[in-house]
Amino acid sequence: MYYLWLSRYKTLALWAGLETLFIGLAVRSYYKPVPGMIKPQPAFARARHQLAHA
């Protein structure tokens, strides 16, 4: 029974670590965009741009 709890908590710790990593990367890329990546524009800004150059 002890090993069952141990494996359960190891799995939880692994998932929590992965989730923290991805949230950290998302927050980091929001505040400091990764060089070379195109920042997505809101749809209305894109539509306005297309109308201006129609």
Secondary structure, 3 states (H helix, E strand, C coil): CHHHHHHHHHHHHHHHHHHHHHHHHHHHHHHCCCCCCCCCCCHHHHHHHHHHCC
